[in-house]
Amino acid sequence: MGFFELNLDASLVECTALGGGFLYDHNSKLVFAYFKKFGDVDVLVVEGLSLLHGLRLCKDKGYSLIHAQVDSQALVALVKSAHTSKWPLCNVLREIQFLLDILNVEVQHIVREANLAADRLAALRVGSDTLFTSPTFLPASIRLVLALDSRSFPYVRS
């Protein structure tokens, strides 16, 4: 009770790094969703940037007590460790770790099949950085995945 869930993912589409995520309240109601372009970075960096962007949005909007779920085991391991990485990821990790502390965030790995809505949102080409404040503003394909998720529809990795 009182916790928020941040599900996020990242994608590389035609050499462009993209990220997307959803923040849900403790009743699984969508608080907001985001889509962001990050330019030309590698896959682990864009996973970190997508997490960082989601945490910044949570901080700016006053949300804390967050369970963040990402499908990158490598990112989760790096975020939880005291080790640093090569630039530019080291700066991203430092800011993530700072926000984890002040927002009371727990980061955990989630399998891709359980994170399909964020996976699909991160791979969209909606044009520009977007913040969705209602499910009705999301593209129809994403609303469909959210509807299936709410009914615990199983996904099979092909």
GUFI-51009 format. One record per atom (N, C-alpha, C): atom name; x, y, z. Coordinates in nm, 3 decimals. Atoms other than C-alpha are relative to their C-alpha. Layout:
<pts>
+-------+---------+---------+---------+
: atome :       x :       y :       z :
+-------+---------+---------+---------+
:    CA :       X :       Y :       Z :
...
+-------+---------+---------+---------+
</pts>
This chain:
<pts>
+-------+---------+---------+---------+
: atome :       x :       y :       z :
+-------+---------+---------+---------+
:     N :   0.084 :  -0.118 :   0.000 :
:    CA :   0.000 :   0.000 :   0.000 :
:     C :   0.089 :   0.124 :   0.000 :
:     N :  -0.076 :  -0.123 :   0.006 :
:    CA :   0.137 :   0.339 :  -0.093 :
:     C :   0.119 :  -0.004 :  -0.094 :
:     N :  -0.112 :   0.012 :   0.093 :
:    CA :   0.404 :   0.205 :  -0.328 :
:     C :  -0.046 :   0.024 :  -0.143 :
:     N :   0.023 :  -0.017 :   0.144 :
:    CA :   0.426 :   0.294 :  -0.695 :
:     C :   0.087 :  -0.101 :  -0.072 :
:     N :  -0.078 :   0.093 :   0.082 :
:    CA :   0.549 :   0.063 :  -0.969 :
:     C :   0.039 :   0.071 :  -0.128 :
:     N :  -0.054 :  -0.060 :   0.122 :
:    CA :   0.772 :   0.194 :  -1.247 :
:     C :   0.054 :  -0.112 :  -0.087 :
:     N :  -0.046 :   0.100 :   0.097 :
:    CA :   0.803 :  -0.045 :  -1.542 :
:     C :   0.056 :   0.075 :  -0.119 :
:     N :  -0.062 :  -0.073 :   0.110 :
:    CA :   1.040 :   0.066 :  -1.813 :
:     C :   0.083 :  -0.093 :  -0.087 :
:     N :  -0.083 :   0.076 :   0.093 :
:    CA :   1.237 :  -0.051 :  -2.110 :
:     C :   0.067 :   0.098 :  -0.094 :
:     N :  -0.071 :  -0.079 :   0.101 :
:    CA :   1.464 :   0.074 :  -2.385 :
:     C :   0.009 :  -0.082 :  -0.127 :
:     N :  -0.004 :   0.066 :   0.130 :
:    CA :   1.504 :  -0.005 :  -2.751 :
:     C :   0.094 :   0.075 :  -0.092 :
:     N :  -0.078 :  -0.061 :   0.107 :
:    CA :   1.733 :   0.059 :  -3.045 :
:     C :  -0.076 :  -0.024 :  -0.130 :
:     N :   0.075 :   0.009 :   0.125 :
:    CA :   1.536 :   0.134 :  -3.362 :
:     C :   0.072 :   0.084 :  -0.103 :
:     N :  -0.074 :  -0.069 :   0.106 :
:    CA :   1.733 :   0.221 :  -3.675 :
:     C :   0.108 :   0.092 :   0.057 :
:     N :  -0.113 :  -0.070 :  -0.062 :
:    CA :   2.036 :   0.327 :  -3.467 :
:     C :  -0.040 :   0.116 :   0.091 :
:     N :   0.045 :  -0.104 :  -0.094 :
:    CA :   1.825 :   0.555 :  -3.246 :
:     C :  -0.042 :  -0.067 :   0.130 :
:     N :   0.033 :   0.054 :  -0.132 :
:    CA :   1.804 :   0.481 :  -2.873 :
:     C :  -0.128 :   0.065 :   0.051 :
:     N :   0.130 :  -0.046 :  -0.046 :
:    CA :   1.451 :   0.506 :  -2.735 :
:     C :  -0.030 :  -0.063 :   0.135 :
:     N :   0.040 :   0.055 :  -0.128 :
:    CA :   1.303 :   0.456 :  -2.391 :
:     C :  -0.146 :   0.031 :   0.028 :
:     N :   0.138 :  -0.022 :  -0.038 :
:    CA :   0.960 :   0.426 :  -2.241 :
:     C :  -0.029 :  -0.068 :   0.131 :
:     N :   0.035 :   0.060 :  -0.127 :
:    CA :   0.793 :   0.347 :  -1.915 :
:     C :  -0.136 :   0.043 :   0.048 :
:     N :   0.130 :  -0.023 :  -0.061 :
:    CA :   0.481 :   0.342 :  -1.703 :
:     C :   0.015 :   0.010 :   0.151 :
:     N :   0.009 :  -0.006 :  -0.146 :
:    CA :   0.420 :   0.452 :  -1.345 :
:     C :  -0.143 :  -0.033 :   0.038 :
:     N :   0.130 :   0.044 :  -0.049 :
:    CA :   0.131 :   0.274 :  -1.171 :
:     C :  -0.009 :   0.025 :   0.149 :
:     N :   0.018 :  -0.013 :  -0.145 :
:    CA :  -0.017 :   0.341 :  -0.828 :
:     C :  -0.023 :  -0.139 :   0.060 :
:     N :   0.014 :   0.129 :  -0.068 :
:    CA :  -0.079 :   0.068 :  -0.568 :
:     C :  -0.126 :  -0.076 :  -0.042 :
:     N :   0.119 :   0.067 :   0.054 :
:    CA :  -0.416 :  -0.010 :  -0.735 :
:     C :   0.019 :  -0.039 :  -0.147 :
:     N :  -0.034 :   0.030 :   0.140 :
:    CA :  -0.240 :  -0.073 :  -1.071 :
:     C :  -0.064 :   0.098 :  -0.098 :
:     N :   0.054 :  -0.104 :   0.087 :
:    CA :  -0.391 :   0.247 :  -1.209 :
:     C :   0.117 :   0.081 :  -0.057 :
:     N :  -0.106 :  -0.075 :   0.065 :
:    CA :  -0.174 :   0.431 :  -1.462 :
:     C :   0.005 :   0.143 :   0.052 :
:     N :  -0.023 :  -0.138 :  -0.043 :
:    CA :  -0.030 :   0.754 :  -1.321 :
:     C :   0.051 :   0.081 :  -0.118 :
:     N :  -0.048 :  -0.060 :   0.124 :
:    CA :   0.173 :   0.843 :  -1.629 :
:     C :   0.083 :  -0.102 :  -0.077 :
:     N :  -0.089 :   0.078 :   0.086 :
:    CA :   0.366 :   0.694 :  -1.918 :
:     C :   0.089 :   0.098 :  -0.074 :
:     N :  -0.091 :  -0.089 :   0.073 :
:    CA :   0.664 :   0.837 :  -2.102 :
:     C :   0.067 :  -0.072 :  -0.115 :
:     N :  -0.080 :   0.044 :   0.114 :
:    CA :   0.847 :   0.800 :  -2.431 :
:     C :   0.107 :   0.105 :  -0.020 :
:     N :  -0.108 :  -0.096 :   0.017 :
:    CA :   1.187 :   0.958 :  -2.490 :
:     C :   0.103 :  -0.054 :  -0.098 :
:     N :  -0.111 :   0.032 :   0.090 :
:    CA :   1.452 :   0.961 :  -2.763 :
:     C :   0.131 :   0.039 :   0.070 :
:     N :  -0.128 :  -0.026 :  -0.065 :
:    CA :   1.811 :   0.940 :  -2.638 :
:     C :   0.115 :   0.016 :  -0.098 :
:     N :  -0.106 :  -0.020 :   0.098 :
:    CA :   2.008 :   0.961 :  -2.963 :
:     C :   0.076 :  -0.127 :  -0.030 :
:     N :  -0.086 :   0.109 :   0.044 :
:    CA :   2.300 :   0.738 :  -3.052 :
:     C :   0.086 :  -0.049 :   0.117 :
:     N :  -0.073 :   0.061 :  -0.112 :
:    CA :   2.406 :   0.533 :  -2.746 :
:     C :  -0.022 :  -0.151 :  -0.005 :
:     N :   0.015 :   0.146 :   0.003 :
:    CA :   2.452 :   0.162 :  -2.682 :
:     C :  -0.115 :  -0.045 :   0.089 :
:     N :   0.121 :   0.053 :  -0.061 :
:    CA :   2.184 :  -0.063 :  -2.539 :
:     C :   0.002 :   0.010 :   0.153 :
:     N :  -0.004 :  -0.009 :  -0.146 :
:    CA :   2.302 :  -0.071 :  -2.176 :
:     C :  -0.012 :   0.145 :   0.047 :
:     N :   0.011 :  -0.142 :  -0.035 :
:    CA :   2.338 :   0.308 :  -2.166 :
:     C :  -0.144 :   0.046 :  -0.015 :
:     N :   0.138 :  -0.044 :   0.018 :
:    CA :   1.988 :   0.359 :  -2.307 :
:     C :  -0.092 :  -0.062 :   0.106 :
:     N :   0.079 :   0.058 :  -0.111 :
:    CA :   1.845 :   0.117 :  -2.047 :
:     C :   0.017 :   0.087 :   0.125 :
:     N :  -0.025 :  -0.087 :  -0.115 :
:    CA :   2.011 :   0.331 :  -1.780 :
:     C :  -0.064 :   0.137 :  -0.015 :
:     N :   0.061 :  -0.131 :   0.024 :
:    CA :   1.894 :   0.655 :  -1.939 :
:     C :  -0.151 :  -0.005 :   0.012 :
:     N :   0.145 :   0.013 :  -0.015 :
:    CA :   1.536 :   0.528 :  -1.954 :
:     C :  -0.039 :  -0.008 :   0.147 :
:     N :   0.025 :   0.005 :  -0.144 :
:    CA :   1.547 :   0.439 :  -1.584 :
:     C :   0.020 :   0.138 :   0.062 :
:     N :  -0.029 :  -0.133 :  -0.053 :
:    CA :   1.704 :   0.775 :  -1.504 :
:     C :  -0.112 :   0.098 :  -0.034 :
:     N :   0.107 :  -0.091 :   0.041 :
:    CA :   1.439 :   0.962 :  -1.703 :
:     C :  -0.128 :  -0.027 :   0.079 :
:     N :   0.118 :   0.035 :  -0.080 :
:    CA :   1.159 :   0.773 :  -1.527 :
:     C :   0.012 :   0.047 :   0.144 :
:     N :  -0.022 :  -0.044 :  -0.139 :
:    CA :   1.310 :   0.847 :  -1.185 :
:     C :  -0.005 :   0.151 :   0.011 :
:     N :   0.008 :  -0.147 :  -0.001 :
:    CA :   1.352 :   1.215 :  -1.272 :
:     C :  -0.145 :   0.048 :  -0.007 :
:     N :   0.143 :  -0.037 :   0.009 :
:    CA :   0.985 :   1.234 :  -1.372 :
:     C :  -0.069 :  -0.024 :   0.133 :
:     N :   0.059 :   0.028 :  -0.131 :
:    CA :   0.886 :   1.069 :  -1.044 :
:     C :   0.039 :   0.107 :   0.101 :
:     N :  -0.047 :  -0.103 :  -0.093 :
:    CA :   1.098 :   1.316 :  -0.848 :
:     C :  -0.068 :   0.133 :  -0.029 :
:     N :   0.061 :  -0.129 :   0.037 :
:    CA :   0.964 :   1.618 :  -1.041 :
:     C :  -0.147 :   0.006 :   0.037 :
:     N :   0.143 :   0.003 :  -0.028 :
:    CA :   0.605 :   1.506 :  -0.980 :
:     C :  -0.031 :  -0.038 :   0.145 :
:     N :   0.019 :   0.023 :  -0.142 :
:    CA :   0.661 :   1.421 :  -0.614 :
:     C :  -0.032 :  -0.143 :   0.040 :
:     N :   0.027 :   0.139 :  -0.032 :
:    CA :   0.635 :   1.041 :  -0.625 :
:     C :   0.124 :  -0.065 :   0.061 :
:     N :  -0.107 :   0.076 :  -0.063 :
:    CA :   0.843 :   0.819 :  -0.398 :
:     C :  -0.057 :  -0.136 :   0.041 :
:     N :   0.037 :   0.138 :  -0.035 :
:    CA :   0.829 :   0.466 :  -0.253 :
:     C :  -0.034 :  -0.077 :  -0.128 :
:     N :   0.018 :   0.054 :   0.135 :
:    CA :   0.880 :   0.309 :  -0.594 :
:     C :   0.069 :  -0.135 :  -0.015 :
:     N :  -0.060 :   0.125 :   0.046 :
:    CA :   0.939 :  -0.044 :  -0.717 :
:     C :   0.025 :   0.018 :  -0.149 :
:     N :  -0.036 :  -0.015 :   0.140 :
:    CA :   1.126 :  -0.003 :  -1.046 :
:     C :   0.035 :  -0.137 :  -0.057 :
:     N :  -0.024 :   0.130 :   0.062 :
:    CA :   1.128 :  -0.302 :  -1.281 :
:     C :   0.055 :   0.021 :  -0.140 :
:     N :  -0.064 :  -0.008 :   0.131 :
:    CA :   1.362 :  -0.336 :  -1.578 :
:     C :   0.035 :  -0.142 :  -0.046 :
:     N :  -0.030 :   0.133 :   0.049 :
:    CA :   1.435 :  -0.630 :  -1.804 :
:     C :   0.148 :  -0.019 :  -0.034 :
:     N :  -0.145 :   0.012 :   0.020 :
:    CA :   1.812 :  -0.574 :  -1.808 :
:     C :   0.066 :  -0.043 :   0.132 :
:     N :  -0.068 :   0.048 :  -0.120 :
:    CA :   1.983 :  -0.793 :  -1.549 :
:     C :   0.132 :   0.072 :   0.022 :
:     N :  -0.128 :  -0.070 :  -0.011 :
:    CA :   2.312 :  -0.618 :  -1.626 :
:     C :  -0.019 :   0.137 :   0.065 :
:     N :   0.025 :  -0.131 :  -0.060 :
:    CA :   2.165 :  -0.277 :  -1.541 :
:     C :  -0.034 :  -0.012 :   0.148 :
:     N :   0.035 :   0.020 :  -0.141 :
:    CA :   2.012 :  -0.404 :  -1.217 :
:     C :   0.125 :  -0.029 :   0.081 :
:     N :  -0.125 :   0.033 :  -0.071 :
:    CA :   2.349 :  -0.553 :  -1.115 :
:     C :   0.088 :   0.123 :   0.016 :
:     N :  -0.082 :  -0.120 :  -0.008 :
:    CA :   2.532 :  -0.229 :  -1.196 :
:     C :  -0.057 :   0.103 :   0.097 :
:     N :   0.064 :  -0.097 :  -0.089 :
:    CA :   2.280 :  -0.012 :  -1.013 :
:     C :   0.017 :  -0.040 :   0.146 :
:     N :  -0.009 :   0.049 :  -0.138 :
:    CA :   2.300 :  -0.230 :  -0.702 :
:     C :   0.144 :  -0.012 :   0.050 :
:     N :  -0.139 :   0.016 :  -0.042 :
:    CA :   2.680 :  -0.252 :  -0.701 :
:     C :   0.063 :   0.136 :   0.030 :
:     N :  -0.075 :  -0.122 :  -0.030 :
:    CA :   2.930 :   0.000 :  -0.575 :
:     C :   0.101 :   0.030 :  -0.110 :
:     N :  -0.097 :  -0.017 :   0.109 :
:    CA :   3.138 :  -0.039 :  -0.892 :
:     C :  -0.051 :   0.101 :  -0.100 :
:     N :   0.037 :  -0.093 :   0.106 :
:    CA :   3.140 :   0.219 :  -1.163 :
:     C :   0.025 :  -0.065 :  -0.135 :
:     N :  -0.015 :   0.049 :   0.136 :
:    CA :   3.134 :   0.170 :  -1.535 :
:     C :   0.071 :   0.104 :  -0.083 :
:     N :  -0.061 :  -0.097 :   0.091 :
:    CA :   3.284 :   0.341 :  -1.837 :
:     C :  -0.092 :   0.119 :  -0.022 :
:     N :   0.078 :  -0.117 :   0.035 :
:    CA :   3.173 :   0.692 :  -1.925 :
:     C :  -0.070 :  -0.029 :  -0.131 :
:     N :   0.085 :  -0.089 :  -0.079 :
:    CA :   2.895 :   0.791 :  -2.004 :
:     C :  -0.087 :  -0.072 :   0.101 :
:     N :   0.086 :   0.074 :  -0.091 :
:    CA :   2.727 :   0.510 :  -1.809 :
:     C :   0.030 :   0.029 :   0.146 :
:     N :  -0.033 :  -0.025 :  -0.141 :
:    CA :   2.915 :   0.594 :  -1.488 :
:     C :  -0.076 :   0.119 :   0.056 :
:     N :   0.075 :  -0.118 :  -0.047 :
:    CA :   2.749 :   0.936 :  -1.464 :
:     C :  -0.148 :  -0.032 :   0.013 :
:     N :   0.141 :   0.042 :  -0.006 :
:    CA :   2.407 :   0.785 :  -1.536 :
:     C :  -0.023 :  -0.083 :   0.125 :
:     N :   0.014 :   0.086 :  -0.118 :
:    CA :   2.460 :   0.521 :  -1.266 :
:     C :   0.008 :   0.081 :   0.129 :
:     N :  -0.010 :  -0.083 :  -0.121 :
:    CA :   2.567 :   0.781 :  -1.010 :
:     C :  -0.129 :   0.076 :   0.027 :
:     N :   0.125 :  -0.074 :  -0.020 :
:    CA :   2.255 :   0.989 :  -1.068 :
:     C :  -0.116 :  -0.094 :   0.035 :
:     N :   0.103 :   0.098 :  -0.034 :
:    CA :   2.033 :   0.679 :  -1.061 :
:     C :   0.012 :  -0.037 :   0.147 :
:     N :  -0.020 :   0.041 :  -0.138 :
:    CA :   2.186 :   0.570 :  -0.730 :
:     C :  -0.039 :   0.111 :   0.097 :
:     N :   0.042 :  -0.114 :  -0.082 :
:    CA :   2.133 :   0.920 :  -0.587 :
:     C :  -0.152 :   0.005 :   0.010 :
:     N :   0.147 :  -0.006 :   0.000 :
:    CA :   1.765 :   0.917 :  -0.691 :
:     C :  -0.061 :  -0.121 :   0.071 :
:     N :   0.051 :   0.117 :  -0.073 :
:    CA :   1.719 :   0.564 :  -0.556 :
:     C :  -0.008 :   0.029 :   0.148 :
:     N :  -0.003 :  -0.032 :  -0.143 :
:    CA :   1.816 :   0.690 :  -0.213 :
:     C :  -0.106 :   0.102 :   0.039 :
:     N :   0.091 :  -0.106 :  -0.044 :
:    CA :   1.611 :   1.008 :  -0.203 :
:     C :  -0.147 :  -0.031 :  -0.028 :
:     N :   0.139 :   0.034 :   0.032 :
:    CA :   1.298 :   0.854 :  -0.361 :
:     C :  -0.044 :  -0.133 :   0.063 :
:     N :   0.027 :   0.131 :  -0.060 :
:    CA :   1.318 :   0.524 :  -0.169 :
:     C :  -0.048 :  -0.098 :  -0.108 :
:     N :   0.029 :   0.084 :   0.115 :
:    CA :   1.333 :   0.310 :  -0.483 :
:     C :   0.071 :  -0.134 :   0.014 :
:     N :  -0.059 :   0.133 :   0.011 :
:    CA :   1.391 :  -0.063 :  -0.513 :
:     C :  -0.002 :  -0.038 :  -0.148 :
:     N :  -0.010 :   0.039 :   0.141 :
:    CA :   1.514 :  -0.180 :  -0.855 :
:     C :   0.012 :  -0.152 :  -0.006 :
:     N :  -0.008 :   0.144 :   0.016 :
:    CA :   1.455 :  -0.535 :  -0.966 :
:     C :  -0.014 :  -0.038 :  -0.147 :
:     N :   0.009 :   0.053 :   0.136 :
:    CA :   1.480 :  -0.745 :  -1.280 :
:     C :  -0.139 :  -0.059 :  -0.021 :
:     N :   0.127 :   0.060 :   0.040 :
:    CA :   1.162 :  -0.846 :  -1.461 :
:     C :   0.021 :  -0.061 :  -0.138 :
:     N :  -0.017 :   0.062 :   0.131 :
:    CA :   1.140 :  -1.084 :  -1.754 :
:     C :  -0.074 :   0.081 :  -0.105 :
:     N :   0.055 :  -0.080 :   0.109 :
:    CA :   1.062 :  -0.927 :  -2.089 :
:     C :  -0.149 :  -0.024 :  -0.021 :
:     N :   0.141 :   0.032 :   0.022 :
:    CA :   0.729 :  -1.107 :  -2.119 :
:     C :  -0.091 :   0.069 :   0.101 :
:     N :   0.079 :  -0.069 :  -0.102 :
:    CA :   0.607 :  -0.942 :  -1.799 :
:     C :   0.011 :   0.151 :  -0.012 :
:     N :  -0.025 :  -0.142 :   0.018 :
:    CA :   0.719 :  -0.602 :  -1.926 :
:     C :  -0.034 :   0.043 :  -0.143 :
:     N :   0.028 :  -0.019 :   0.142 :
:    CA :   0.559 :  -0.609 :  -2.270 :
:     C :  -0.048 :   0.141 :  -0.033 :
:     N :   0.050 :  -0.135 :   0.030 :
:    CA :   0.380 :  -0.274 :  -2.248 :
:     C :   0.115 :   0.100 :  -0.009 :
:     N :  -0.115 :  -0.090 :   0.004 :
:    CA :   0.703 :  -0.090 :  -2.167 :
:     C :   0.089 :  -0.030 :  -0.120 :
:     N :  -0.079 :   0.040 :   0.116 :
:    CA :   0.885 :  -0.288 :  -2.436 :
:     C :  -0.059 :   0.059 :  -0.128 :
:     N :   0.068 :  -0.054 :   0.119 :
:    CA :   0.628 :  -0.184 :  -2.696 :
:     C :   0.006 :   0.152 :  -0.004 :
:     N :  -0.005 :  -0.146 :  -0.005 :
:    CA :   0.621 :   0.178 :  -2.579 :
:     C :   0.139 :   0.051 :  -0.038 :
:     N :  -0.137 :  -0.042 :   0.029 :
:    CA :   1.001 :   0.202 :  -2.598 :
:     C :   0.036 :  -0.015 :  -0.147 :
:     N :  -0.030 :   0.023 :   0.141 :
:    CA :   0.997 :   0.079 :  -2.958 :
:     C :  -0.086 :   0.085 :  -0.094 :
:     N :   0.088 :  -0.084 :   0.083 :
:    CA :   0.736 :   0.330 :  -3.079 :
:     C :   0.077 :   0.111 :  -0.069 :
:     N :  -0.053 :  -0.120 :   0.066 :
:    CA :   0.804 :   0.612 :  -3.314 :
:     C :  -0.110 :   0.105 :   0.007 :
:     N :   0.107 :  -0.098 :  -0.017 :
:    CA :   0.570 :   0.875 :  -3.173 :
:     C :   0.045 :   0.141 :  -0.037 :
:     N :  -0.045 :  -0.129 :   0.050 :
:    CA :   0.781 :   1.160 :  -3.306 :
:     C :   0.091 :   0.074 :   0.096 :
:     N :  -0.082 :  -0.078 :  -0.093 :
:    CA :   0.907 :   1.341 :  -2.999 :
:     C :  -0.020 :  -0.054 :   0.142 :
:     N :   0.013 :   0.038 :  -0.139 :
:    CA :   0.950 :   1.305 :  -2.626 :
:     C :  -0.142 :   0.033 :   0.046 :
:     N :   0.141 :  -0.014 :  -0.034 :
:    CA :   0.604 :   1.253 :  -2.482 :
:     C :  -0.025 :  -0.049 :   0.142 :
:     N :   0.050 :   0.044 :  -0.129 :
:    CA :   0.443 :   1.232 :  -2.139 :
:     C :  -0.149 :  -0.021 :  -0.015 :
:     N :   0.141 :   0.036 :   0.009 :
:    CA :   0.108 :   1.053 :  -2.136 :
:     C :  -0.058 :   0.001 :   0.141 :
:     N :   0.058 :  -0.011 :  -0.133 :
:    CA :  -0.111 :   1.143 :  -1.838 :
:     C :  -0.130 :  -0.079 :   0.014 :
:     N :   0.121 :   0.081 :  -0.001 :
:    CA :  -0.403 :   0.917 :  -1.929 :
:     C :   0.016 :  -0.113 :  -0.101 :
:     N :  -0.008 :   0.109 :   0.098 :
:    CA :  -0.436 :   0.578 :  -2.099 :
:     C :  -0.066 :   0.036 :  -0.133 :
:     N :   0.069 :  -0.036 :   0.123 :
:    CA :  -0.668 :   0.739 :  -2.354 :
:     C :   0.092 :   0.072 :  -0.099 :
:     N :  -0.095 :  -0.070 :   0.088 :
:    CA :  -0.373 :   0.940 :  -2.492 :
:     C :   0.105 :  -0.093 :  -0.059 :
:     N :  -0.097 :   0.097 :   0.051 :
:    CA :  -0.163 :   0.628 :  -2.552 :
:     C :  -0.045 :  -0.054 :  -0.135 :
:     N :   0.038 :   0.063 :   0.127 :
:    CA :  -0.150 :   0.471 :  -2.898 :
:     C :  -0.084 :  -0.125 :   0.025 :
:     N :   0.092 :   0.114 :  -0.015 :
:    CA :  -0.415 :   0.200 :  -2.950 :
:     C :   0.074 :  -0.131 :   0.024 :
:     N :  -0.075 :   0.125 :  -0.018 :
:    CA :  -0.152 :  -0.076 :  -2.974 :
:     C :   0.049 :  -0.016 :   0.144 :
:     N :  -0.045 :   0.004 :  -0.140 :
:    CA :  -0.022 :   0.014 :  -2.626 :
:     C :  -0.118 :  -0.022 :   0.093 :
:     N :   0.121 :   0.020 :  -0.082 :
:    CA :  -0.373 :   0.037 :  -2.479 :
:     C :  -0.043 :  -0.147 :  -0.003 :
:     N :   0.035 :   0.141 :   0.011 :
:    CA :  -0.437 :  -0.315 :  -2.608 :
:     C :   0.089 :  -0.086 :   0.090 :
:     N :  -0.092 :   0.076 :  -0.086 :
:    CA :  -0.127 :  -0.452 :  -2.435 :
:     C :  -0.032 :   0.025 :   0.147 :
:     N :   0.036 :  -0.029 :  -0.139 :
:    CA :  -0.226 :  -0.275 :  -2.111 :
:     C :  -0.127 :  -0.074 :   0.040 :
:     N :   0.123 :   0.072 :  -0.028 :
:    CA :  -0.573 :  -0.428 :  -2.133 :
:     C :   0.028 :  -0.149 :   0.021 :
:     N :  -0.036 :   0.140 :  -0.016 :
:    CA :  -0.423 :  -0.775 :  -2.179 :
:     C :   0.075 :  -0.021 :   0.131 :
:     N :  -0.074 :   0.008 :  -0.127 :
:    CA :  -0.182 :  -0.712 :  -1.888 :
:     C :  -0.096 :   0.001 :   0.120 :
:     N :   0.092 :  -0.012 :  -0.113 :
:    CA :  -0.470 :  -0.613 :  -1.660 :
:     C :  -0.081 :  -0.128 :   0.021 :
:     N :   0.071 :   0.127 :  -0.009 :
:    CA :  -0.630 :  -0.951 :  -1.734 :
:     C :   0.097 :  -0.118 :   0.019 :
:     N :  -0.104 :   0.102 :  -0.021 :
:    CA :  -0.303 :  -1.140 :  -1.664 :
:     C :   0.017 :  -0.094 :  -0.118 :
:     N :  -0.018 :   0.079 :   0.122 :
:    CA :  -0.279 :  -1.257 :  -2.024 :
:     C :   0.145 :  -0.043 :  -0.010 :
:     N :  -0.139 :   0.047 :   0.007 :
:    CA :   0.031 :  -1.478 :  -2.058 :
:     C :   0.062 :   0.028 :  -0.136 :
:     N :  -0.076 :  -0.021 :   0.122 :
:    CA :   0.298 :  -1.395 :  -2.316 :
:     C :   0.101 :  -0.110 :  -0.013 :
:     N :  -0.097 :   0.105 :   0.026 :
:    CA :   0.519 :  -1.653 :  -2.477 :
:     C :   0.111 :   0.058 :  -0.084 :
:     N :  -0.115 :  -0.048 :   0.075 :
:    CA :   0.869 :  -1.566 :  -2.594 :
:     C :   0.019 :  -0.088 :  -0.122 :
:     N :  -0.017 :   0.078 :   0.122 :
:    CA :   0.919 :  -1.667 :  -2.955 :
:     C :   0.144 :   0.005 :  -0.046 :
+-------+---------+---------+---------+
</pts>
